[in-house]
């Protein structure tokens, strides 16, 4: 139960600090620039699938899915505004 709550908290933090939106914009940008390559389209679809599966509750505590989202949010940030610009603020 603690792992489940910790996983949800991590996903929610990605949403509130803007990393989810930042990742979405970055993956869309890469897909538009390099979309003709199958690996880029696959990568964007895979990331979207991971986030959706976690948000639905189907695989929120999955270490693999959480790792994919962390990795992508850390390294998929080319030429897009900082994540803080998308953060939910009071």
C-alpha positions in Angstrom: 0.0 0.0 0.0 2.9 2.4 0.8 4.4 1.7 -2.6 1.1 2.4 -4.3 0.7 5.8 -2.5 4.3 6.7 -3.2 3.9 5.9 -6.9 0.7 8.0 -7.1 2.4 10.9 -5.3 5.3 10.8 -7.8 2.9 10.9 -10.8 0.9 13.7 -9.2 4.1 15.7 -8.6 5.0 15.3 -12.3 1.6 16.9 -13.1 1.8 19.7 -10.6 5.4 20.7 -11.2 4.8 20.8 -15.0 7.0 17.9 -16.1 4.0 16.0 -17.7 3.2 19.0 -19.9 6.9 19.6 -20.6 7.4 16.0 -21.6 4.3 16.1 -23.8 5.4 19.2 -25.7 9.0 17.9 -26.1 7.8 14.5 -27.4 5.4 16.2 -29.8 8.2 18.5 -31.0 10.5 15.6 -31.6 7.8 13.7 -33.3 7.0 16.5 -35.7 10.7 17.1 -36.5 11.7 13.5 -36.9 8.4 11.7 -37.2 9.3 10.0 -40.4 11.6 7.7 -38.4 9.7 4.8 -36.8 11.7 4.9 -33.6 10.6 8.4 -32.8 7.0 7.7 -33.4 7.3 4.5 -31.3 9.0 6.4 -28.5 6.3 9.1 -28.3 3.6 6.5 -28.4 5.3 4.4 -25.7 5.8 7.4 -23.4 2.1 8.4 -23.8 1.0 4.8 -23.1 3.1 4.6 -20.0 1.7 7.8 -18.5 -1.9 6.8 -19.4 -1.5 3.4 -17.8 -0.1 4.9 -14.7 -2.8 7.6 -14.5 -5.6 5.0 -15.0 -4.3 3.1 -12.0 -3.6 0.0 -14.0 0.1 0.1 -13.4 0.8 3.1 -11.2 3.4 1.3 -9.0 5.3 -0.3 -11.9 9.0 0.5 -11.4 9.5 0.1 -15.2 6.8 2.6 -16.1 7.9 5.1 -13.5 11.5 4.8 -14.7 10.5 5.4 -18.3 8.6 8.6 -17.3 11.5 9.8 -15.2 14.1 9.0 -17.9 12.0 10.7 -20.6 11.2 13.8 -18.5 15.0 14.2 -17.8 16.3 13.7 -21.3 13.4 14.6 -23.6 13.6 18.4 -23.2 14.9 19.8 -26.4 13.9 23.3 -27.4 10.8 23.6 -25.2 10.2 26.0 -22.3 11.1 24.9 -18.8 8.8 22.6 -16.9 8.2 25.3 -14.3 6.3 27.3 -16.9 3.6 24.6 -16.9 3.5 24.1 -13.1 0.2 24.4 -11.4 0.4 27.5 -9.1 -1.9 28.7 -6.3 
